[in-house]
Amino acid sequence: MKMKVLFCWDIDTENGEGKRRQFYRKLYGYTQKKEEKTYKYQGVLEEVDGERINQSVILVTEEGAGEIRKLLEDFSEIFGTWRSFKVQE
């Protein structure tokens, strides 16, 4: 059985909306329409082959956990708390 890492977090609503939006765009990716073209930007979660479980909860492989940890640490000022747990698939 493979081990995966479950991440959960709580965002501090006191911090600016812009930082929170920037975090979610980097995590989940986003699409942008310019005139008649649509551009899709891939998020870190898709790059590490992770999945969204619920609001503020994701599941990734152990190999991809480092990328997610780095992202969470880079945006640490917007979080009340965040945790990670190893789980068996």
Buried (B, 14 or more C-beta within 10 A) or exposed (E): EEEBBBBBBEBEEEBEEEEBEBBBEBBBBEEEEEEEEEEEEEBBBBEBEBEEEEEEEBBBBEEBBEBBBEBBEEBEEBBEEBEBEEEEE
